[in-house]
């Protein structure tokens, strides 16, 4: 009579242990990826906030800072003469 060879209790336990260990490693890697993604998103939000709100030098009138920013945009050719005049009038409340 042939003896049936099986994995046995020890073999099943070893397979279960390795599967559990592999699952834990995959979960740790996924958690690390999520943490890195959150950090990247936070940095992007911070950068976007810095780019949206130009900071005026201390003691500088916000209107003066806006006019200087408009003048720079006009000098760079980003604003046309008409756009510059309209934005300047709006900044001055005219």
Biopython code that builds the backbone (N, CA, C, O; Angstrom):
import numpy as np
from Bio.PDB.StructureBuilder import StructureBuilder

atoms = [
    (1, "UNK", "N", (0.845, -1.168, 0.000)),
    (1, "UNK", "CA", (0.000, 0.000, 0.000)),
    (1, "UNK", "C", (0.894, 1.236, 0.000)),
    (1, "UNK", "O", (1.893, 1.311, 0.715)),
    (2, "UNK", "N", (0.499, 2.198, -0.826)),
    (2, "UNK", "CA", (1.301, 3.411, -0.910)),
    (2, "UNK", "C", (0.866, 4.393, 0.155)),
    (2, "UNK", "O", (-0.311, 4.570, 0.469)),
    (3, "UNK", "N", (1.855, 4.990, 0.664)),
    (3, "UNK", "CA", (1.571, 5.986, 1.698)),
    (3, "UNK", "C", (1.332, 7.338, 1.030)),
    (3, "UNK", "O", (2.082, 7.747, 0.144)),
    (4, "UNK", "N", (0.337, 7.984, 1.444)),
    (4, "UNK", "CA", (-0.022, 9.290, 0.896)),
    (4, "UNK", "C", (0.835, 10.365, 1.560)),
    (4, "UNK", "O", (0.930, 10.456, 2.784)),
    (5, "UNK", "N", (1.438, 11.154, 0.722)),
    (5, "UNK", "CA", (2.284, 12.218, 1.271)),
    (5, "UNK", "C", (1.522, 13.531, 1.208)),
    (5, "UNK", "O", (1.032, 13.926, 0.150)),
    (6, "UNK", "N", (1.431, 14.168, 2.288)),
    (6, "UNK", "CA", (0.722, 15.437, 2.347)),
    (6, "UNK", "C", (1.634, 16.506, 2.903)),
    (6, "UNK", "O", (2.789, 16.258, 3.250)),
    (7, "UNK", "N", (1.109, 17.644, 2.974)),
    (7, "UNK", "CA", (1.874, 18.773, 3.484)),
    (7, "UNK", "C", (2.038, 18.641, 4.982)),
    (7, "UNK", "O", (3.120, 18.903, 5.508)),
    (8, "UNK", "N", (1.042, 18.259, 5.649)),
    (8, "UNK", "CA", (1.105, 18.107, 7.102)),
    (8, "UNK", "C", (0.857, 19.408, 7.817)),
    (8, "UNK", "O", (0.812, 20.475, 7.206)),
    (9, "UNK", "N", (0.702, 19.311, 9.076)),
    (9, "UNK", "CA", (0.387, 20.483, 9.910)),
    (9, "UNK", "C", (1.532, 21.483, 9.890)),
    (9, "UNK", "O", (1.301, 22.689, 9.798)),
    (10, "UNK", "N", (2.761, 20.994, 9.976)),
    (10, "UNK", "CA", (3.912, 21.898, 9.998)),
    (10, "UNK", "C", (4.010, 22.642, 8.662)),
    (10, "UNK", "O", (4.283, 23.841, 8.632)),
    (11, "UNK", "N", (3.787, 21.931, 7.578)),
    (11, "UNK", "CA", (3.841, 22.558, 6.265)),
    (11, "UNK", "C", (2.764, 23.609, 6.091)),
    (11, "UNK", "O", (3.025, 24.684, 5.550)),
    (12, "UNK", "N", (1.571, 23.314, 6.537)),
    (12, "UNK", "CA", (0.467, 24.272, 6.447)),
    (12, "UNK", "C", (0.776, 25.502, 7.282)),
    (12, "UNK", "O", (0.514, 26.629, 6.861)),
    (13, "UNK", "N", (1.327, 25.288, 8.455)),
    (13, "UNK", "CA", (1.665, 26.410, 9.326)),
    (13, "UNK", "C", (2.740, 27.288, 8.690)),
    (13, "UNK", "O", (2.679, 28.513, 8.784)),
    (14, "UNK", "N", (3.725, 26.661, 8.043)),
    (14, "UNK", "CA", (4.800, 27.418, 7.402)),
    (14, "UNK", "C", (4.249, 28.249, 6.241)),
    (14, "UNK", "O", (4.608, 29.415, 6.079)),
    (15, "UNK", "N", (3.383, 27.647, 5.444)),
    (15, "UNK", "CA", (2.782, 28.363, 4.319)),
    (15, "UNK", "C", (1.941, 29.527, 4.834)),
    (15, "UNK", "O", (2.005, 30.630, 4.289)),
    (16, "UNK", "N", (1.167, 29.289, 5.864)),
    (16, "UNK", "CA", (0.331, 30.339, 6.441)),
    (16, "UNK", "C", (1.191, 31.470, 7.002)),
    (16, "UNK", "O", (0.848, 32.644, 6.861)),
    (17, "UNK", "N", (2.300, 31.119, 7.634)),
    (17, "UNK", "CA", (3.196, 32.122, 8.210)),
    (17, "UNK", "C", (3.789, 32.990, 7.107)),
    (17, "UNK", "O", (3.816, 34.215, 7.227)),
    (18, "UNK", "N", (4.263, 32.360, 6.033)),
    (18, "UNK", "CA", (4.854, 33.121, 4.931)),
    (18, "UNK", "C", (3.816, 34.002, 4.246)),
    (18, "UNK", "O", (4.110, 35.139, 3.874)),
    (19, "UNK", "N", (2.624, 33.489, 4.080)),
    (19, "UNK", "CA", (1.558, 34.279, 3.463)),
    (19, "UNK", "C", (1.214, 35.475, 4.343)),
    (19, "UNK", "O", (0.998, 36.582, 3.850)),
    (20, "UNK", "N", (1.167, 35.238, 5.639)),
    (20, "UNK", "CA", (0.864, 36.314, 6.577)),
    (20, "UNK", "C", (1.963, 37.361, 6.559)),
    (20, "UNK", "O", (1.688, 38.561, 6.574)),
    (21, "UNK", "N", (3.216, 36.904, 6.526)),
    (21, "UNK", "CA", (4.351, 37.820, 6.510)),
    (21, "UNK", "C", (4.351, 38.636, 5.215)),
    (21, "UNK", "O", (4.591, 39.843, 5.239)),
    (22, "UNK", "N", (4.082, 37.977, 4.091)),
    (22, "UNK", "CA", (4.039, 38.648, 2.805)),
    (22, "UNK", "C", (2.903, 39.683, 2.782)),
    (22, "UNK", "O", (3.074, 40.784, 2.258)),
    (23, "UNK", "N", (1.760, 39.329, 3.344)),
    (23, "UNK", "CA", (0.634, 40.259, 3.409)),
    (23, "UNK", "C", (0.963, 41.475, 4.259)),
    (23, "UNK", "O", (0.587, 42.598, 3.923)),
    (24, "UNK", "N", (1.666, 41.246, 5.360)),
    (24, "UNK", "CA", (2.053, 42.356, 6.227)),
    (24, "UNK", "C", (3.040, 43.278, 5.520)),
    (24, "UNK", "O", (2.971, 44.498, 5.672)),
    (25, "UNK", "N", (3.957, 42.699, 4.746)),
    (25, "UNK", "CA", (4.922, 43.505, 4.006)),
    (25, "UNK", "C", (4.225, 44.326, 2.926)),
    (25, "UNK", "O", (4.554, 45.493, 2.716)),
    (26, "UNK", "N", (3.270, 43.717, 2.251)),
    (26, "UNK", "CA", (2.527, 44.434, 1.223)),
    (26, "UNK", "C", (1.715, 45.565, 1.835)),
    (26, "UNK", "O", (1.626, 46.649, 1.258)),
    (27, "UNK", "N", (1.125, 45.323, 2.990)),
    (27, "UNK", "CA", (0.342, 46.360, 3.664)),
    (27, "UNK", "C", (1.242, 47.501, 4.101)),
    (27, "UNK", "O", (0.873, 48.669, 3.976)),
    (28, "UNK", "N", (2.436, 47.164, 4.619)),
    (28, "UNK", "CA", (3.372, 48.202, 5.057)),
    (28, "UNK", "C", (3.809, 49.050, 3.859)),
    (28, "UNK", "O", (3.918, 50.271, 3.970)),
    (29, "UNK", "N", (4.056, 48.410, 2.726)),
    (29, "UNK", "CA", (4.448, 49.137, 1.525)),
    (29, "UNK", "C", (3.301, 50.045, 1.050)),
    (29, "UNK", "O", (3.534, 51.184, 0.645)),
    (30, "UNK", "N", (2.077, 49.537, 1.103)),
    (30, "UNK", "CA", (0.918, 50.333, 0.706)),
    (30, "UNK", "C", (0.745, 51.529, 1.642)),
    (30, "UNK", "O", (0.462, 52.637, 1.188)),
    (31, "UNK", "N", (0.912, 51.308, 2.933)),
    (31, "UNK", "CA", (0.800, 52.399, 3.898)),
    (31, "UNK", "C", (1.865, 53.464, 3.645)),
    (31, "UNK", "O", (1.600, 54.662, 3.748)),
    (32, "UNK", "N", (3.087, 53.002, 3.308)),
    (32, "UNK", "CA", (4.172, 53.936, 3.027)),
    (32, "UNK", "C", (3.859, 54.746, 1.768)),
    (32, "UNK", "O", (4.119, 55.948, 1.721)),
    (33, "UNK", "N", (3.309, 54.097, 0.764)),
    (33, "UNK", "CA", (2.941, 54.801, -0.465)),
    (33, "UNK", "C", (1.878, 55.853, -0.196)),
    (33, "UNK", "O", (1.949, 56.960, -0.730)),
    (34, "UNK", "N", (0.901, 55.519, 0.622)),
    (34, "UNK", "CA", (-0.160, 56.468, 0.968)),
    (34, "UNK", "C", (0.437, 57.665, 1.712)),
    (34, "UNK", "O", (0.082, 58.811, 1.439)),
    (35, "UNK", "N", (1.337, 57.394, 2.644)),
    (35, "UNK", "CA", (1.959, 58.476, 3.412)),
    (35, "UNK", "C", (2.780, 59.383, 2.498)),
    (35, "UNK", "O", (2.750, 60.605, 2.644)),
    (36, "UNK", "N", (3.509, 58.789, 1.560)),
    (36, "UNK", "CA", (4.295, 59.586, 0.626)),
    (36, "UNK", "C", (3.388, 60.425, -0.268)),
    (36, "UNK", "O", (3.689, 61.587, -0.543)),
    (37, "UNK", "N", (2.296, 59.850, -0.715)),
    (37, "UNK", "CA", (1.361, 60.578, -1.568)),
    (37, "UNK", "C", (0.750, 61.758, -0.817)),
    (37, "UNK", "O", (0.593, 62.846, -1.372)),
    (38, "UNK", "N", (0.408, 61.532, 0.450)),
    (38, "UNK", "CA", (-0.161, 62.616, 1.256)),
    (38, "UNK", "C", (0.858, 63.733, 1.454)),
    (38, "UNK", "O", (0.507, 64.913, 1.432)),
    (39, "UNK", "N", (2.116, 63.359, 1.647)),
    (39, "UNK", "CA", (3.162, 64.358, 1.827)),
    (39, "UNK", "C", (3.350, 65.168, 0.543)),
    (39, "UNK", "O", (3.510, 66.388, 0.591)),
    (40, "UNK", "N", (3.331, 64.493, -0.593)),
    (40, "UNK", "CA", (3.464, 65.185, -1.880)),
    (40, "UNK", "C", (2.301, 66.148, -2.094)),
    (40, "UNK", "O", (2.498, 67.283, -2.527)),
    (41, "UNK", "N", (1.084, 65.688, -1.787)),
    (41, "UNK", "CA", (-0.088, 66.544, -1.950)),
    (41, "UNK", "C", (-0.015, 67.763, -1.047)),
    (41, "UNK", "O", (-0.385, 68.864, -1.456)),
    (42, "UNK", "N", (0.459, 67.576, 0.179)),
    (42, "UNK", "CA", (0.585, 68.700, 1.110)),
    (42, "UNK", "C", (1.602, 69.711, 0.584)),
    (42, "UNK", "O", (1.390, 70.920, 0.682)),
    (43, "UNK", "N", (2.709, 69.212, 0.024)),
    (43, "UNK", "CA", (3.718, 70.107, -0.533)),
    (43, "UNK", "C", (3.173, 70.858, -1.742)),
    (43, "UNK", "O", (3.456, 72.043, -1.919)),
    (44, "UNK", "N", (2.395, 70.172, -2.570)),
    (44, "UNK", "CA", (1.809, 70.818, -3.739)),
    (44, "UNK", "C", (0.815, 71.895, -3.324)),
    (44, "UNK", "O", (0.777, 72.969, -3.925)),
    (45, "UNK", "N", (0.014, 71.618, -2.304)),
    (45, "UNK", "CA", (-0.943, 72.624, -1.813)),
    (45, "UNK", "C", (-0.218, 73.839, -1.257)),
    (45, "UNK", "O", (-0.631, 74.978, -1.475)),
    (46, "UNK", "N", (0.874, 73.582, -0.531)),
    (46, "UNK", "CA", (1.642, 74.684, 0.040)),
    (46, "UNK", "C", (2.263, 75.529, -1.063)),
    (46, "UNK", "O", (2.252, 76.758, -0.986)),
    (47, "UNK", "N", (2.802, 74.882, -2.079)),
    (47, "UNK", "CA", (3.395, 75.602, -3.195)),
    (47, "UNK", "C", (2.344, 76.411, -3.950)),
    (47, "UNK", "O", (2.586, 77.557, -4.330)),
    (48, "UNK", "N", (1.184, 75.810, -4.162)),
    (48, "UNK", "CA", (0.097, 76.513, -4.853)),
    (48, "UNK", "C", (-0.333, 77.738, -4.061)),
    (48, "UNK", "O", (-0.585, 78.791, -4.646)),
    (49, "UNK", "N", (-0.421, 77.620, -2.756)),
    (49, "UNK", "CA", (-0.819, 78.757, -1.914)),
    (49, "UNK", "C", (0.223, 79.868, -1.987)),
    (49, "UNK", "O", (-0.121, 81.050, -2.006)),
    (50, "UNK", "N", (1.484, 79.486, -2.028)),
    (50, "UNK", "CA", (2.548, 80.498, -2.119)),
    (50, "UNK", "C", (2.503, 81.210, -3.463)),
    (50, "UNK", "O", (2.752, 82.414, -3.538)),
    (51, "UNK", "N", (2.188, 80.478, -4.519)),
    (51, "UNK", "CA", (2.159, 81.075, -5.842)),
    (51, "UNK", "C", (0.937, 81.972, -6.033)),
    (51, "UNK", "O", (0.996, 82.948, -6.781)),
    (52, "UNK", "N", (-0.162, 81.648, -5.366)),
    (52, "UNK", "CA", (-1.384, 82.425, -5.531)),
    (52, "UNK", "C", (-1.333, 83.757, -4.816)),
    (52, "UNK", "O", (-1.892, 84.740, -5.302)),
    (53, "UNK", "N", (-0.686, 83.810, -3.691)),
    (53, "UNK", "CA", (-0.688, 85.023, -2.887)),
    (53, "UNK", "C", (0.714, 85.611, -2.827)),
    (53, "UNK", "O", (1.491, 85.251, -1.943)),
    (54, "UNK", "N", (1.051, 86.499, -3.737)),
    (54, "UNK", "CA", (2.369, 87.126, -3.644)),
    (54, "UNK", "C", (2.449, 87.951, -2.363)),
    (54, "UNK", "O", (1.530, 88.696, -2.025)),
    (55, "UNK", "N", (3.536, 87.804, -1.680)),
    (55, "UNK", "CA", (3.700, 88.464, -0.389)),
    (55, "UNK", "C", (4.371, 89.817, -0.605)),
    (55, "UNK", "O", (5.442, 89.911, -1.204)),
    (56, "UNK", "N", (3.730, 90.832, -0.115)),
    (56, "UNK", "CA", (4.297, 92.173, -0.196)),
    (56, "UNK", "C", (5.335, 92.334, 0.906)),
    (56, "UNK", "O", (5.235, 91.720, 1.969)),
    (57, "UNK", "N", (6.310, 93.155, 0.640)),
    (57, "UNK", "CA", (7.329, 93.420, 1.650)),
    (57, "UNK", "C", (6.670, 94.107, 2.843)),
    (57, "UNK", "O", (5.692, 94.836, 2.673)),
    (58, "UNK", "N", (7.193, 93.884, 4.044)),
    (58, "UNK", "CA", (6.603, 94.524, 5.228)),
    (58, "UNK", "C", (6.601, 96.044, 5.074)),
    (58, "UNK", "O", (7.593, 96.644, 4.659)),
    (59, "UNK", "N", (5.493, 96.634, 5.408)),
    (59, "UNK", "CA", (5.367, 98.083, 5.357)),
    (59, "UNK", "C", (5.005, 98.619, 3.977)),
    (59, "UNK", "O", (4.905, 99.831, 3.788)),
    (60, "UNK", "N", (4.808, 97.721, 3.010)),
    (60, "UNK", "CA", (4.450, 98.156, 1.661)),
    (60, "UNK", "C", (2.934, 98.118, 1.529)),
    (60, "UNK", "O", (2.282, 97.154, 1.928)),
    (61, "UNK", "N", (2.398, 99.166, 0.971)),
    (61, "UNK", "CA", (0.963, 99.264, 0.745)),
    (61, "UNK", "C", (0.540, 98.174, -0.251)),
    (61, "UNK", "O", (1.180, 98.015, -1.290)),
    (62, "UNK", "N", (-0.530, 97.420, 0.053)),
    (62, "UNK", "CA", (-0.967, 96.359, -0.862)),
    (62, "UNK", "C", (-1.290, 96.873, -2.267)),
    (62, "UNK", "O", (-1.061, 96.174, -3.254)),
    (63, "UNK", "N", (-1.820, 98.087, -2.353)),
    (63, "UNK", "CA", (-2.133, 98.666, -3.660)),
    (63, "UNK", "C", (-0.848, 98.919, -4.438)),
    (63, "UNK", "O", (-0.780, 98.661, -5.640)),
    (64, "UNK", "N", (0.160, 99.420, -3.753)),
    (64, "UNK", "CA", (1.449, 99.653, -4.408)),
    (64, "UNK", "C", (2.058, 98.345, -4.889)),
    (64, "UNK", "O", (2.622, 98.279, -5.981)),
    (65, "UNK", "N", (1.944, 97.313, -4.077)),
    (65, "UNK", "CA", (2.473, 96.000, -4.452)),
    (65, "UNK", "C", (1.736, 95.467, -5.676)),
    (65, "UNK", "O", (2.353, 94.895, -6.575)),
    (66, "UNK", "N", (0.425, 95.652, -5.713)),
    (66, "UNK", "CA", (-0.374, 95.206, -6.855)),
    (66, "UNK", "C", (0.007, 95.974, -8.114)),
    (66, "UNK", "O", (0.136, 95.385, -9.187)),
    (67, "UNK", "N", (0.187, 97.282, -7.989)),
    (67, "UNK", "CA", (0.586, 98.094, -9.141)),
    (67, "UNK", "C", (1.967, 97.680, -9.656)),
    (67, "UNK", "O", (2.198, 97.638, -10.864)),
    (68, "UNK", "N", (2.871, 97.379, -8.742)),
    (68, "UNK", "CA", (4.209, 96.940, -9.136)),
    (68, "UNK", "C", (4.129, 95.588, -9.853)),
    (68, "UNK", "O", (4.820, 95.362, -10.846)),
    (69, "UNK", "N", (3.287, 94.703, -9.341)),
    (69, "UNK", "CA", (3.105, 93.392, -9.972)),
    (69, "UNK", "C", (2.532, 93.557, -11.381)),
    (69, "UNK", "O", (2.982, 92.898, -12.318)),
    (70, "UNK", "N", (1.550, 94.430, -11.526)),
    (70, "UNK", "CA", (0.969, 94.688, -12.844)),
    (70, "UNK", "C", (2.001, 95.277, -13.804)),
    (70, "UNK", "O", (2.051, 94.907, -14.977)),
    (71, "UNK", "N", (2.821, 96.195, -13.298)),
    (71, "UNK", "CA", (3.857, 96.806, -14.128)),
    (71, "UNK", "C", (4.862, 95.750, -14.590)),
    (71, "UNK", "O", (5.318, 95.781, -15.733)),
    (72, "UNK", "N", (5.200, 94.831, -13.714)),
    (72, "UNK", "CA", (6.120, 93.749, -14.082)),
    (72, "UNK", "C", (5.508, 92.857, -15.160)),
    (72, "UNK", "O", (6.179, 92.481, -16.121)),
    (73, "UNK", "N", (4.231, 92.523, -14.990)),
    (73, "UNK", "CA", (3.552, 91.690, -15.984)),
    (73, "UNK", "C", (3.480, 92.399, -17.337)),
    (73, "UNK", "O", (3.634, 91.774, -18.386)),
    (74, "UNK", "N", (3.246, 93.701, -17.299)),
    (74, "UNK", "CA", (3.185, 94.492, -18.534)),
    (74, "UNK", "C", (4.556, 94.544, -19.194)),
    (74, "UNK", "O", (4.672, 94.398, -20.410)),
    (75, "UNK", "N", (5.599, 94.756, -18.383)),
    (75, "UNK", "CA", (6.961, 94.829, -18.927)),
    (75, "UNK", "C", (7.395, 93.497, -19.536)),
    (75, "UNK", "O", (8.170, 93.475, -20.492)),
    (76, "UNK", "N", (6.907, 92.403, -18.995)),
    (76, "UNK", "CA", (7.249, 91.074, -19.520)),
    (76, "UNK", "C", (6.435, 90.723, -20.757)),
    (76, "UNK", "O", (6.687, 89.710, -21.408)),
    (77, "UNK", "N", (5.465, 91.557, -21.074)),
    (77, "UNK", "CA", (4.637, 91.296, -22.242)),
    (77, "UNK", "C", (3.473, 90.360, -21.956)),
    (77, "UNK", "O", (2.794, 89.919, -22.883)),
    (78, "UNK", "N", (3.239, 90.056, -20.707)),
    (78, "UNK", "CA", (2.124, 89.178, -20.342)),
    (78, "UNK", "C", (0.802, 89.922, -20.445)),
    (78, "UNK", "O", (-0.212, 89.350, -20.845)),
    (79, "UNK", "N", (0.819, 91.212, -20.078)),
    (79, "UNK", "CA", (-0.375, 92.053, -20.196)),
    (79, "UNK", "C", (-0.195, 93.019, -21.365)),
    (79, "UNK", "O", (0.873, 93.601, -21.557)),
    (80, "UNK", "N", (-1.253, 93.171, -22.129)),
    (80, "UNK", "CA", (-1.235, 94.177, -23.194)),
    (80, "UNK", "C", (-1.412, 95.552, -22.562)),
    (80, "UNK", "O", (-1.687, 95.665, -21.367)),
    (81, "UNK", "N", (-1.254, 96.586, -23.364)),
    (81, "UNK", "CA", (-1.442, 97.951, -22.859)),
    (81, "UNK", "C", (-2.855, 98.138, -22.311)),
    (81, "UNK", "O", (-3.059, 98.759, -21.269)),
    (82, "UNK", "N", (-3.828, 97.582, -23.043)),
    (82, "UNK", "CA", (-5.226, 97.721, -22.626)),
    (82, "UNK", "C", (-5.492, 96.955, -21.325)),
    (82, "UNK", "O", (-6.158, 97.456, -20.419)),
    (83, "UNK", "N", (-4.963, 95.743, -21.254)),
    (83, "UNK", "CA", (-5.161, 94.932, -20.042)),
    (83, "UNK", "C", (-4.491, 95.593, -18.843)),
    (83, "UNK", "O", (-5.035, 95.612, -17.739)),
    (84, "UNK", "N", (-3.313, 96.127, -19.081)),
    (84, "UNK", "CA", (-2.588, 96.814, -17.999)),
    (84, "UNK", "C", (-3.360, 98.026, -17.511)),
    (84, "UNK", "O", (-3.493, 98.233, -16.305)),
    (85, "UNK", "N", (-3.867, 98.825, -18.429)),
    (85, "UNK", "CA", (-4.622, 100.021, -18.062)),
    (85, "UNK", "C", (-5.889, 99.651, -17.282)),
    (85, "UNK", "O", (-6.227, 100.300, -16.292)),
    (86, "UNK", "N", (-6.586, 98.601, -17.736)),
    (86, "UNK", "CA", (-7.811, 98.183, -17.048)),
    (86, "UNK", "C", (-7.508, 97.658, -15.651)),
    (86, "UNK", "O", (-8.208, 97.992, -14.695)),
    (87, "UNK", "N", (-6.474, 96.843, -15.528)),
    (87, "UNK", "CA", (-6.118, 96.272, -14.234)),
    (87, "UNK", "C", (-5.623, 97.356, -13.273)),
    (87, "UNK", "O", (-5.907, 97.317, -12.076)),
    (88, "UNK", "N", (-4.891, 98.303, -13.807)),
    (88, "UNK", "CA", (-4.383, 99.408, -12.996)),
    (88, "UNK", "C", (-5.550, 100.255, -12.470)),
    (88, "UNK", "O", (-5.572, 100.631, -11.299)),
    (89, "UNK", "N", (-6.517, 100.550, -13.345)),
    (89, "UNK", "CA", (-7.672, 101.330, -12.925)),
    (89, "UNK", "C", (-8.472, 100.575, -11.861)),
    (89, "UNK", "O", (-8.964, 101.173, -10.904)),
    (90, "UNK", "N", (-8.595, 99.285, -12.033)),
    (90, "UNK", "CA", (-9.322, 98.473, -11.047)),
    (90, "UNK", "C", (-8.593, 98.483, -9.705)),
    (90, "UNK", "O", (-9.226, 98.607, -8.656)),
    (91, "UNK", "N", (-7.256, 98.353, -9.733)),
    (91, "UNK", "CA", (-6.472, 98.350, -8.500)),
    (91, "UNK", "C", (-6.569, 99.696, -7.772)),
    (91, "UNK", "O", (-6.559, 99.756, -6.542)),
    (92, "UNK", "N", (-6.661, 100.756, -8.547)),
    (92, "UNK", "CA", (-6.753, 102.082, -7.958)),
    (92, "UNK", "C", (-8.178, 102.472, -7.593)),
    (92, "UNK", "O", (-8.409, 103.503, -6.961)),
    (93, "UNK", "N", (-9.138, 101.633, -8.001)),
    (93, "UNK", "CA", (-10.539, 101.918, -7.686)),
    (93, "UNK", "C", (-11.138, 102.998, -8.554)),
    (93, "UNK", "O", (-12.074, 103.683, -8.142)),
    (94, "UNK", "N", (-10.619, 103.153, -9.726)),
    (94, "UNK", "CA", (-11.084, 104.200, -10.652)),
    (94, "UNK", "C", (-12.175, 103.635, -11.533)),
    (94, "UNK", "O", (-12.709, 104.344, -12.386)),
]
sb = StructureBuilder()
sb.init_structure("model")
sb.init_model(0)
sb.init_chain("A")
sb.init_seg("    ")
for serial, (resi, resn, name, xyz) in enumerate(atoms, 1):
    if name == "N":
        sb.init_residue(resn, " ", resi, " ")
    sb.init_atom(name, np.array(xyz, "f"), 0.0, 1.0, " ", f" {name:<3s}", serial, name[0])
structure = sb.get_structure()
